[in-house]
Amino acid sequence: MFKPEDKAAILVEALPYIQEFYGKTIVIKYGGNAMINDDLKEKVMQDVALMKYVGIRPVIVHGGGPEITGFLKKVGKQSSFVAGLRVTDEETVEIAEMVLDGKVNSEIVNLLNRRGVKAVGLSGKDAGLIQARKKLATVYEGEESKKVDIGYVGEVAAINSGIIEDLLDQDYVPIIAPIGVGENGESYNINADYVAAEIAGALEAEKLLLLTDIEGIYKDFNDKNTFISTLHLPEARQYIKEGIIAGGMIPKVEACLTALEKGAGKTHIIDGRLDHSIILEVFTEQGIGTQVVR
């Protein structure tokens, strides 16, 4: 049970960070268990509302892979993946767009609006926010590799950050679904980590926070004593080459590198399974997770 003076100490500890980040933009990639668990979902929304009310300008980019998979099952369509990317035919991209933009995005907007936060949902197709091009999957056969066309899976070609900045200036919180638009108006489903990174870079955000389902980065995942609290950009590249950073962590670290190279201040991979993980990272001296910095 906290004593009153303990509660006061916590608030005082947060004060310099409130001052430091007042008026600054922080991009949050919202995904993983924090999107599925209702209790965690509520706590993330509380964190975002608190950030907003102390003068920070949050931007949320969300995923929705499990929801897409679930809806595909309902219509009798099996999901298949190549090199970790969902094979996305025309029907699948229509379903992905409907789920991400129509269901997931609107739910986040509603949760924040109920807390008095003015949130606005955006698809990457709105005002050409996310210009996209086709992404080919890389498949390795022994030491050889080849590129495979997996349909309407995209990568970011350009970000029209003006619409986001306009909304931030009008005191709104933009909630962005990772659907991009091709040069012929076609929709592309894009990895939300990469979208968040490109947006953080384009906005020159103070921070990019990537919510994940692990504590952060380990030099040896089987040895908890090898946890890395701070990782510098050159080390991150080397660890990817050496296979220390592997599997599903590669896109997240690559997203951090992209954001840093394109103008973001700091990037953080944090455990979204923790209650109030965003507040713990932004407003406490110790922070949580792994920060990837220049």
C-alpha positions in Angstrom: 0.0 0.0 0.0 1.5 3.3 -1.1 1.9 6.1 1.5 0.8 9.6 0.4 4.4 10.7 0.3 5.2 7.8 -2.0 2.5 8.8 -4.4 3.8 12.4 -4.3 7.3 11.2 -5.1 6.1 9.4 -8.2 4.4 12.5 -9.5 7.5 14.6 -8.8 9.7 12.0 -10.6 7.4 12.5 -13.7 7.7 16.3 -13.6 10.9 16.8 -15.6 9.7 14.4 -18.3 6.4 16.2 -18.6 8.4 19.4 -19.0 10.8 17.8 -21.5 8.1 16.3 -23.7 5.6 19.1 -23.5 4.5 20.0 -27.1 6.6 17.2 -28.5 5.3 14.4 -30.9 5.6 10.8 -29.8 4.6 8.0 -32.3 3.2 4.8 -30.7 3.1 1.6 -32.7 0.2 -0.2 -31.0 0.1 -4.0 -31.4 0.6 -7.4 -29.8 -1.2 -8.5 -26.7 -2.0 -4.9 -25.7 -4.5 -4.9 -28.6 -6.1 -8.2 -27.7 -6.3 -8.2 -23.9 -9.2 -5.9 -22.8 -7.6 -4.9 -19.5 -4.3 -3.9 -21.2 -6.2 -2.2 -24.0 -7.9 0.1 -21.4 -4.5 0.9 -19.7 -3.0 1.8 -23.1 -5.8 4.2 -23.7 -5.4 5.7 -20.2 -1.7 6.2 -21.0 -2.4 8.0 -24.3 -5.0 10.1 -22.6 -2.6 11.1 -19.9 0.1 12.0 -22.5 -2.4 14.2 -24.3 -3.6 16.0 -21.1 0.0 16.9 -20.1 0.7 18.5 -23.5 2.3 15.7 -25.5 1.2 15.1 -29.1 0.7 11.4 -29.5 0.2 9.6 -32.8 -0.9 6.0 -32.9 -0.2 3.6 -35.7 -1.9 0.2 -35.1 -1.6 -3.3 -36.4 -4.3 -5.9 -36.5 -2.9 -9.2 -37.8 -4.8 -11.5 -35.5 -8.1 -9.7 -36.3 -7.4 -10.1 -40.0 -6.7 -13.8 -39.6 -9.8 -14.3 -37.5 -12.0 -12.6 -40.1 -10.5 -14.6 -43.0 -11.3 -17.8 -41.1 -14.9 -16.7 -40.8 -15.2 -16.4 -44.5 -13.5 -19.8 -45.0 -10.2 -18.4 -46.2 -6.9 -19.7 -44.9 -4.0 -17.4 -44.2 -0.6 -18.3 -45.7 2.7 -16.7 -45.1 6.0 -16.4 -47.1 9.0 -15.1 -45.2 6.8 -13.9 -42.4 4.5 -11.9 -44.8 0.9 -12.7 -45.4 0.1 -13.7 -48.9 -2.5 -11.1 -49.9 -4.6 -11.5 -52.9 -7.3 -9.0 -54.0 -10.0 -10.5 -51.7 -7.6 -10.6 -48.7 -6.5 -7.0 -49.1 -10.1 -5.9 -49.2 -10.8 -7.8 -45.9 -7.6 -6.4 -44.4 -8.6 -2.9 -45.2 -12.1 -3.5 -43.9 -10.8 -4.9 -40.6 -8.0 -2.4 -40.0 -9.8 0.7 -41.1 -13.4 -0.2 -40.3 -13.1 -2.3 -37.1 -9.8 -1.9 -35.3 -9.2 1.8 -36.1 -12.7 2.9 -35.2 -12.6 1.0 -31.9 -9.4 2.8 -30.8 -10.9 6.1 -31.8 -14.0 5.3 -29.8 -12.0 4.3 -26.7 -10.1 7.6 -26.7 -13.1 9.7 -27.5 -14.8 8.2 -24.4 -12.0 9.6 -22.3 -12.5 13.1 -23.7 -9.5 12.8 -26.1 -10.3 14.1 -29.6 -9.1 11.2 -31.8 -9.5 10.9 -35.5 -9.1 7.7 -37.5 -7.1 7.7 -40.8 -6.4 5.1 -43.4 -3.1 5.6 -45.2 -5.2 6.2 -48.3 -6.7 9.4 -46.8 -5.2 12.4 -48.6 -2.5 10.1 -49.9 -1.1 9.8 -46.4 0.9 6.6 -47.1 2.2 6.3 -50.7 3.0 2.6 -51.3 4.6 0.3 -53.7 4.6 -3.5 -54.0 6.9 -5.4 -51.6 8.4 -8.7 -52.8 9.2 -11.4 -50.2 12.8 -12.6 -50.1 13.0 -16.4 -50.0 16.2 -18.2 -49.3 17.1 -21.6 -50.9 20.4 -22.6 -49.4 22.8 -19.7 -50.0 20.7 -18.4 -52.9 17.8 -16.0 -52.5 14.9 -15.1 -54.8 12.1 -12.5 -54.8 8.5 -13.7 -54.6 5.4 -11.7 -55.5 2.9 -12.2 -52.6 0.2 -9.9 -53.9 -1.0 -6.7 -52.3 1.7 -6.4 -49.7 3.4 -3.0 -49.8 6.2 -0.9 -48.4 6.2 2.8 -47.8 7.3 4.9 -50.8 6.5 8.3 -49.2 4.6 9.8 -46.3 2.4 12.9 -46.7 2.9 14.1 -43.1 1.0 17.4 -43.7 -2.4 15.9 -42.8 -1.0 14.5 -39.5 0.6 17.8 -38.6 -2.7 19.6 -39.4 -4.6 17.3 -37.0 -2.0 17.6 -34.3 -2.1 21.4 -34.6 -5.9 21.2 -34.2 -5.5 19.2 -30.9 -6.5 15.9 -32.4 -4.8 12.5 -31.9 -4.4 10.8 -35.3 -5.1 7.0 -35.3 -3.5 5.5 -38.4 -4.3 2.2 -40.1 -1.3 0.8 -42.1 -3.0 0.6 -45.5 -1.1 2.4 -48.3 -2.2 3.5 -51.7 -0.4 2.6 -54.9 0.1 4.8 -57.9 -3.0 3.4 -59.6 -5.1 3.7 -56.5 -4.8 0.1 -55.4 -4.6 -0.7 -51.7 -1.5 -2.3 -50.0 -1.3 -3.9 -46.6 1.9 -2.7 -44.9 3.7 -3.9 -41.8 2.7 -1.5 -39.1 6.2 -1.3 -37.5 7.5 0.1 -40.8 4.7 2.5 -41.2 5.2 3.8 -37.6 8.9 4.2 -38.3 8.4 6.2 -41.5 5.8 8.4 -39.9 8.1 9.0 -36.9 10.9 10.0 -39.2 8.7 12.3 -41.4 7.3 14.1 -38.3 10.8 14.2 -36.7 9.1 12.8 -33.6 10.8 13.0 -30.2 10.2 9.3 -29.7 9.0 6.1 -31.4 7.5 3.5 -29.1 7.0 0.0 -30.4 4.8 -2.1 -28.1 5.8 -5.8 -28.3 5.2 -9.0 -26.4 8.7 -9.4 -25.0 10.7 -7.4 -22.5 13.2 -6.0 -25.1 16.4 -7.2 -26.8 18.8 -9.8 -25.3 22.3 -10.6 -26.6 21.4 -14.2 -25.7 17.7 -14.7 -25.3 18.2 -17.7 -23.1 20.3 -15.7 -20.6 18.2 -12.9 -18.9 21.5 -11.3 -17.7 22.3 -10.3 -21.2 19.4 -7.8 -21.5 20.3 -4.7 -23.5 18.8 -1.5 -22.2 20.5 0.8 -24.8 21.5 -0.2 -28.3 23.4 2.1 -30.6 22.6 2.2 -34.3 26.0 0.7 -35.5 25.7 -2.1 -32.9 22.1 -2.8 -34.0 23.2 -3.3 -37.6 26.0 -5.6 -36.6 23.8 -7.7 -34.3 21.4 -8.3 -37.2 24.2 -9.4 -39.4 25.5 -11.8 -36.7 22.1 -13.2 -36.1 22.0 -12.0 -32.5 18.9 -10.0 -33.5 16.7 -12.5 -35.4 13.2 -13.6 -36.3 10.4 -11.3 -35.5 12.7 -8.8 -33.7 14.4 -7.9 -37.0 11.5 -5.8 -38.4 11.2 -4.0 -35.1 14.9 -3.1 -34.9 14.9 -2.2 -38.6 11.9 0.1 -37.9 13.9 1.8 -35.2 16.9 2.3 -37.5 14.6 3.7 -40.2 13.0 6.1 -37.8 16.4 7.3 -36.5 17.9 7.7 -40.0 14.9 9.8 -41.1 14.7 12.2 -38.2 13.2 10.7 -35.1 15.0 11.4 -31.8 14.9 8.1 -29.9 13.2 4.8 -30.4 12.1 2.3 -27.8 11.0 -1.4 -28.0 8.9 -1.9 -24.9 6.8 -4.7 -23.4 3.2 -3.9 -24.0 2.1 -6.8 -21.7 3.1 -4.6 -18.7 0.3 -2.4 -17.2 0.9 1.2 -18.2 4.0 0.4 -20.2 3.9 3.7 -22.1 3.8 5.8 -18.9 6.7 3.7 -17.4 8.8 4.4 -20.4 8.0 8.1 -20.9 7.6 9.4 -17.4 10.1 7.4 -15.2 13.9 7.7 -14.8 14.6 4.0 -15.3 12.2 3.4 -18.1 11.6 -0.1 -19.5 12.6 -2.1 -22.6 15.4 -1.4 -25.0 16.1 2.0 -26.4 17.8 2.1 -29.9 19.6 5.4 -30.3 22.1 7.0 -32.7 
